[in-house]
Amino acid sequence: MDAHDHVCAWLSVDLNVMSWSTATNMLALALDKAVFLWNAGTGSITELCVLSSLTGGSADDDYQSCVSFMPAGSDTSVLALGNTRGDVQVTSVILLLQVRSTQPGHSG
């Protein structure tokens, strides 16, 4: 697979790599294997997590593919993270720690 094929394959994937929380005034952004938080109130940027630290290792083609704050009316300090392997992590952006995780084919 050459670079053009790799880019075309990447662009064909449905990604949701940004999410905004008005309650916390934070933007979550997934870039490759990492998720970053930008606090609009303070201007600070925090690396929330890196894919390999959440899943115990990752292949070169695994990356964070979805981030989403919980909807208004619920706990909007909670961020759901999804990767290309189908793993989902639920993380508190206030405590900066994972509170729950699931793997494909598993519930819980």
Buried (B, 14 or more C-beta within 10 A) or exposed (E): EEEEEEEEEEEEEEBEBEBBBEEBEBBBBBEEBBBBBBBEEEEEEEEBBBBEEBBEEBEEEBBBBBBBBBEEEEEBBBBBBBBBBEBBBBBBBEEEEBEEBBEEEEEE
